[in-house]
Amino acid sequence: MILRTFGWSFGITVLGLVAAFFYDRATGLALVAVLAVLEISLSFDNAVVNAKVLDRMSAFWQKIFLTIGIAIAVFGMRLVFPLVIVGITARLGPIEAFDLALNDSGRYHHLMEQAYPTIAAFGGMFLMMLFLNFVFEERDVQWLTWLERPLAVIGKLDQLAVVIAGGALALVATIWADDPGEVMIAGVLGMVTYILVNGLGELFSEASEIDDDDDGAEDEVTIRRSGPSDLAKATGKAGFFLFLYLEVLDASFSFDGVIGAFAISTDPIIIALGLGIGAMYIRSLTVFLVRKGTLHTYVYLEHGAHWAIGALAVCMLIGIGGHVPEWITGGAGLIIAAFVSSVMRNRNGDDGPAAPSGEDKTLHAGKV
């Protein structure tokens, strides 16, 4: 199971470390190893949320996510994205931007830092919308009952997540941003992207479920009793928008990791190798969580991941006005706390593992 799930990650790790050694000898090897560990530790919450969505996708779309999706994550977000940002900021072509990264790492780093407020506004607002819609959703299983229960009550106010996220964006842009207009535009685009992609995923998931219901009441009873079956898996357009949702989500997580990597190295090749290895392990971990049914057994992991996402979103917005240490943005502590709470819950026999309900099988506002 471990080798089948993590085999590609192990292979890419070996190839990446060998490439790093030939590129910059022992220094490159050490930097790539550190960056890989950093990416894994900072993105564990990403894996948990990804697994929740991936569990809803058909085998075909899961395979697409693990092939085309990983190419986008490793080469697109970890190598091409920083070059595009620098190229736009400095009005350079892709070749000139790559040459700048290799030969003038100081200026390259400076340009990336200049672009960070815009990047953080977009990614921070996307993640903020995801977090708010989760905590404002009324659900049977609650982790931090004393906090999640009242949040679910006030969440009945329509579009409350948009109101709070928009207010936070306006506050941050006014107080901290050197260019409030630019930050506001980027933040609004992040909110619009979340609403659009999430809404389309919900629309086609609901349409798919209606088609499944037409196959007979017996199939519906089977789905409700046993959790997601092949009939409940998102296919076609629904699968495509779930895939798109996952890619935007991964991009939002990777923004902060790419910028934070410059604290360790400004070499784009070293950063791409280190973060690429880390991204492979996050993909493998996502698959592991799905195949083992971990989220159904340890029911609070999803809650811990979303609270970690909320913390990351806040840190990204605060980072518009000043540097936030990378260790603070990691959600490992919340994930561990949620895991321990889940183990205690299972030992106490509180309702046992939570099987997904019919409502859980749709991707709607804030629920993945």
C-alpha positions as CSV (number, residue, x, y, z in Angstrom):
1,M,0.0,0.0,0.0
2,I,2.7,2.4,1.0
3,L,5.0,1.6,-2.0
4,R,2.0,1.6,-4.4
5,T,0.9,5.0,-3.1
6,F,4.2,6.8,-2.5
7,G,6.3,5.0,-5.1
8,W,6.3,7.9,-7.6
9,S,7.2,10.3,-4.8
10,F,10.1,8.1,-3.7
11,G,11.3,8.0,-7.3
12,I,11.0,11.7,-7.9
13,T,12.8,12.3,-4.6
14,V,15.8,10.3,-5.7
15,L,15.9,12.0,-9.1
16,G,15.4,15.5,-7.6
17,L,18.2,15.0,-5.1
18,V,20.5,13.7,-7.7
19,A,19.8,16.6,-10.0
20,A,20.3,19.0,-7.1
21,F,23.7,17.4,-6.3
22,F,24.9,17.7,-9.9
23,Y,23.5,21.3,-10.1
24,D,25.0,22.7,-7.0
25,R,26.8,19.8,-5.2
26,A,26.3,19.4,-1.5
27,T,24.8,22.9,-1.0
28,G,22.1,22.2,-3.6
29,L,21.3,18.8,-2.2
30,A,20.9,20.2,1.3
31,L,18.7,23.2,0.1
32,V,16.4,21.0,-1.9
33,A,15.9,18.6,1.0
34,V,15.1,21.5,3.4
35,L,12.6,23.0,0.8
36,A,10.9,19.6,0.3
37,V,10.4,19.1,4.1
38,L,9.1,22.7,4.3
39,E,6.6,22.2,1.6
40,I,5.3,19.0,3.1
41,S,4.9,20.5,6.6
42,L,3.2,23.7,5.3
43,S,0.8,21.9,2.9
44,F,-0.5,19.0,5.0
45,D,-3.8,20.7,5.5
46,N,-3.9,21.0,1.7
47,A,-3.7,17.2,1.4
48,V,-6.6,16.8,3.8
49,V,-8.9,19.1,1.9
50,N,-7.8,17.7,-1.4
51,A,-8.7,14.2,-0.2
52,K,-12.2,15.3,0.7
53,V,-12.8,16.6,-2.8
54,L,-10.9,13.7,-4.5
55,D,-13.1,11.2,-2.8
56,R,-16.0,12.7,-4.8
57,M,-14.3,12.3,-8.2
58,S,-14.6,9.4,-10.5
59,A,-11.6,7.1,-11.2
60,F,-10.9,8.9,-14.5
61,W,-10.8,12.4,-12.9
62,Q,-8.7,11.1,-10.0
63,K,-6.2,9.9,-12.5
64,I,-6.3,13.2,-14.3
65,F,-5.6,15.0,-11.0
66,L,-2.7,12.7,-10.3
67,T,-1.1,13.1,-13.8
68,I,-1.9,16.4,-15.4
69,G,-2.6,18.0,-12.0
70,I,0.8,17.1,-10.7
71,A,2.5,18.5,-13.8
72,I,0.6,21.8,-13.2
73,A,1.5,21.8,-9.5
74,V,5.2,21.0,-9.9
75,F,6.2,22.7,-13.2
76,G,3.4,25.3,-13.4
77,M,3.2,26.7,-9.9
78,R,6.7,25.9,-8.6
79,L,8.7,27.0,-11.7
80,V,6.7,28.8,-14.3
81,F,4.5,30.8,-12.0
82,P,7.3,32.8,-10.3
83,L,8.9,33.5,-13.7
84,V,5.5,34.8,-15.0
85,I,5.0,37.0,-12.0
86,V,8.5,38.5,-12.3
87,G,8.0,38.9,-16.1
88,I,4.8,40.8,-15.5
89,T,6.2,42.9,-12.7
90,A,9.4,43.8,-14.6
91,R,7.8,43.8,-18.1
92,L,10.1,41.0,-19.2
93,G,9.7,38.1,-21.6
94,P,9.8,34.5,-20.2
95,I,13.4,34.0,-21.4
96,E,14.6,37.3,-19.9
97,A,12.8,36.5,-16.6
98,F,14.5,33.1,-16.4
99,D,17.9,34.7,-17.2
100,L,17.3,37.2,-14.5
101,A,16.5,34.4,-12.0
102,L,19.7,32.6,-12.8
103,N,22.1,35.6,-13.0
104,D,20.6,38.3,-10.7
105,S,18.9,36.5,-7.9
106,G,18.8,39.6,-5.7
107,R,16.7,41.6,-8.2
108,Y,14.6,38.5,-8.9
109,H,13.8,38.1,-5.2
110,H,13.0,41.8,-4.9
111,L,10.5,41.6,-7.8
112,M,8.8,38.6,-6.3
113,E,8.5,40.5,-2.9
114,Q,7.0,43.4,-4.8
115,A,4.4,41.2,-6.3
116,Y,3.5,39.5,-3.0
117,P,0.7,41.8,-1.9
118,T,-1.3,41.0,-5.1
119,I,-0.5,37.3,-4.9
120,A,-1.4,37.2,-1.2
121,A,-4.7,39.1,-1.7
122,F,-5.9,36.7,-4.4
123,G,-4.8,33.5,-2.6
124,G,-5.8,34.8,0.8
125,M,-9.3,35.7,-0.2
126,F,-9.9,32.4,-2.0
127,L,-8.8,30.5,1.1
128,M,-10.8,32.8,3.3
129,M,-14.0,32.1,1.4
130,L,-13.3,28.4,1.7
131,F,-12.8,28.6,5.4
132,L,-15.8,30.9,6.2
133,N,-18.2,28.8,4.1
134,F,-17.1,25.7,6.0
135,V,-17.5,27.1,9.5
136,F,-20.8,28.8,8.7
137,E,-22.2,25.5,7.4
138,E,-24.5,23.6,9.8
139,R,-23.2,20.0,10.1
140,D,-23.9,17.0,12.3
141,V,-20.2,16.5,13.4
142,Q,-18.5,19.4,15.1
143,W,-15.0,19.5,16.5
144,L,-14.8,22.8,18.5
145,T,-18.4,22.7,19.5
146,W,-18.2,25.8,21.7
147,L,-17.1,27.8,18.6
148,E,-18.5,25.9,15.6
149,R,-22.1,25.7,16.9
150,P,-22.6,29.5,17.3
151,L,-20.8,30.1,14.0
152,A,-23.2,27.7,12.3
153,V,-26.1,29.6,13.8
154,I,-25.0,33.1,12.6
155,G,-24.0,31.5,9.3
156,K,-27.7,31.2,8.4
157,L,-27.5,34.9,7.4
158,D,-27.3,34.8,3.6
159,Q,-23.9,35.6,2.1
160,L,-22.3,36.3,5.5
161,A,-19.0,34.8,4.2
162,V,-18.9,37.3,1.4
163,V,-19.6,40.2,3.8
164,I,-16.9,39.2,6.3
165,A,-14.3,38.4,3.6
166,G,-15.0,41.6,1.7
167,G,-14.8,43.7,4.9
168,A,-11.5,42.0,5.8
169,L,-10.1,42.7,2.3
170,A,-11.2,46.4,2.5
171,L,-9.6,46.8,6.0
172,V,-6.3,45.2,4.9
173,A,-6.1,47.2,1.7
174,T,-6.8,50.4,3.5
175,I,-4.4,49.9,6.4
176,W,-1.5,47.9,5.1
177,A,-1.3,48.0,1.3
178,D,1.0,50.4,-0.5
179,D,-1.3,50.1,-3.5
180,P,-4.9,49.6,-2.1
181,G,-6.5,49.5,-5.5
182,E,-4.3,46.7,-6.8
183,V,-4.8,44.7,-3.6
184,M,-8.6,45.2,-3.8
185,I,-8.8,44.1,-7.4
186,A,-6.7,40.9,-6.7
187,G,-8.7,40.1,-3.6
188,V,-12.1,40.5,-5.4
189,L,-10.8,38.3,-8.2
190,G,-9.9,35.7,-5.6
191,M,-13.4,35.8,-4.1
192,V,-15.0,35.7,-7.6
193,T,-12.9,32.7,-8.6
194,Y,-14.0,30.8,-5.5
195,I,-17.7,31.6,-6.0
196,L,-17.5,30.8,-9.7
197,V,-15.6,27.5,-9.5
198,N,-17.4,26.3,-6.4
199,G,-20.8,27.2,-7.8
200,L,-20.2,25.5,-11.1
201,G,-19.0,22.4,-9.2
202,E,-22.1,22.4,-7.1
203,L,-24.4,22.9,-10.2
204,F,-23.0,20.0,-12.1
205,S,-22.7,17.7,-9.1
206,E,-26.4,18.3,-8.3
207,A,-27.3,17.6,-12.0
208,S,-25.3,14.4,-11.8
209,E,-27.1,13.3,-8.7
210,I,-30.5,14.0,-10.3
211,D,-29.5,11.7,-13.2
212,D,-28.4,9.0,-10.7
213,D,-31.8,9.3,-8.9
214,D,-33.5,8.5,-12.2
215,D,-31.8,5.1,-12.2
216,G,-34.1,3.9,-9.4
217,A,-34.8,4.3,-5.7
218,E,-32.9,1.2,-4.9
219,D,-29.6,2.7,-6.1
220,E,-30.3,5.8,-4.0
221,V,-30.8,3.7,-0.9
222,T,-27.5,1.9,-1.6
223,I,-25.7,5.2,-1.9
224,R,-27.1,6.6,1.3
225,R,-26.2,3.4,3.3
226,S,-22.8,2.8,2.0
227,G,-21.5,6.3,1.3
228,P,-20.1,7.4,-2.1
229,S,-20.3,4.6,-4.7
230,D,-19.4,4.7,-8.4
231,L,-22.9,6.2,-9.1
232,A,-22.2,9.0,-6.6
233,K,-18.8,9.9,-8.1
234,A,-18.5,13.1,-10.0
235,T,-18.0,12.5,-13.7
236,G,-18.1,14.6,-16.9
237,K,-18.6,18.4,-16.3
238,A,-18.9,17.9,-12.5
239,G,-15.6,16.0,-12.4
240,F,-14.0,18.7,-14.6
241,F,-15.0,21.5,-12.2
242,L,-14.0,19.5,-9.2
243,F,-10.6,19.1,-10.9
244,L,-10.5,22.8,-11.6
245,Y,-11.4,23.6,-8.0
246,L,-8.6,21.4,-6.8
247,E,-6.1,23.1,-9.1
248,V,-7.1,26.6,-7.9
249,L,-7.0,25.5,-4.3
250,D,-3.5,24.0,-4.8
251,A,-2.4,27.2,-6.4
252,S,-3.7,29.3,-3.5
253,F,-1.7,27.1,-1.1
254,S,1.4,27.2,-3.2
255,F,1.5,31.0,-3.4
256,D,2.8,31.4,0.1
257,G,5.1,28.4,-0.1
258,V,6.8,29.8,-3.2
259,I,7.3,33.2,-1.7
260,G,8.5,31.7,1.6
261,A,11.0,29.5,-0.2
262,F,13.0,32.6,-1.1
263,A,14.0,32.8,2.6
264,I,16.0,29.6,2.0
265,S,17.1,30.0,-1.6
266,T,16.6,32.5,-4.5
267,D,17.7,30.0,-7.2
268,P,14.6,29.1,-9.3
269,I,16.0,25.6,-10.1
270,I,16.6,24.8,-6.4
271,I,13.1,26.1,-5.5
272,A,11.4,24.1,-8.2
273,L,13.2,20.9,-7.3
274,G,12.5,21.2,-3.5
275,L,8.9,22.4,-3.8
276,G,8.3,19.9,-6.6
277,I,9.4,17.0,-4.4
278,G,7.2,18.3,-1.6
279,A,4.2,18.6,-3.9
280,M,4.6,15.0,-5.0
281,Y,4.3,13.8,-1.4
282,I,1.2,16.0,-0.9
283,R,-0.4,14.3,-3.9
284,S,0.6,10.9,-2.7
285,L,-0.7,11.7,0.8
286,T,-4.0,12.8,-0.7
287,V,-4.4,9.5,-2.4
288,F,-3.4,7.6,0.8
289,L,-6.1,9.4,2.7
290,V,-8.7,8.6,0.1
291,R,-7.8,4.9,-0.2
292,K,-7.6,4.3,3.5
293,G,-10.8,6.2,4.2
294,T,-9.0,8.2,6.8
295,L,-11.3,11.2,6.7
296,H,-14.3,8.9,7.5
297,T,-12.5,7.3,10.4
298,Y,-10.8,10.4,11.9
299,V,-13.8,12.8,11.4
300,Y,-12.2,15.9,12.9
301,L,-9.3,16.0,10.4
302,E,-11.4,17.9,7.9
303,H,-12.3,20.5,10.6
304,G,-8.7,20.9,11.6
305,A,-7.6,21.4,8.0
306,H,-10.2,24.1,7.5
307,W,-9.2,25.9,10.6
308,A,-5.6,25.7,9.4
309,I,-6.7,27.1,6.1
310,G,-8.4,30.0,7.9
311,A,-5.1,30.7,9.8
312,L,-3.2,30.6,6.5
313,A,-5.6,33.0,4.9
314,V,-5.2,35.5,7.8
315,C,-1.5,35.2,7.7
316,M,-1.4,35.8,3.9
317,L,-3.5,39.0,4.4
318,I,-1.4,40.2,7.3
319,G,1.7,39.4,5.1
320,I,0.6,42.2,2.8
321,G,1.8,44.7,5.3
322,G,4.7,42.7,6.8
323,H,6.6,39.4,6.9
324,V,4.9,36.5,8.7
325,P,7.3,33.7,9.7
326,E,6.8,30.5,7.6
327,W,6.3,28.3,10.6
328,I,3.3,30.2,11.7
329,T,1.5,29.7,8.4
330,G,1.8,25.9,8.7
331,G,-1.3,24.0,9.9
332,A,0.5,21.0,11.3
333,G,-0.4,21.8,14.9
334,L,-4.2,22.1,14.2
335,I,-4.1,18.9,12.1
336,I,-2.4,17.0,15.0
337,A,-4.9,18.4,17.5
338,A,-7.8,17.3,15.2
339,F,-6.3,13.9,14.8
340,V,-5.9,13.4,18.6
341,S,-9.5,14.5,19.1
342,S,-10.7,12.0,16.5
343,V,-8.8,9.2,18.1
344,M,-10.3,10.0,21.5
345,R,-13.8,10.2,19.9
346,N,-13.4,6.8,18.3
347,R,-12.2,5.3,21.6
348,N,-15.1,6.7,23.5
349,G,-17.4,5.2,20.8
350,D,-19.1,8.5,20.0
351,D,-21.2,7.5,16.9
352,G,-18.2,5.7,15.3
353,P,-16.8,6.7,12.0
354,A,-18.9,9.2,10.2
355,A,-20.1,8.0,6.9
356,P,-20.8,10.7,4.3
357,S,-24.5,11.6,4.0
358,G,-26.3,12.4,0.9
359,E,-25.7,16.1,1.5
360,D,-22.0,15.6,1.9
361,K,-21.7,14.2,-1.6
362,T,-22.2,17.6,-3.2
363,L,-19.6,20.3,-3.5
364,H,-21.4,23.4,-2.4
365,A,-20.5,26.7,-0.8
366,G,-17.7,26.0,1.7
367,K,-18.2,22.2,1.8
368,V,-15.6,20.0,0.1
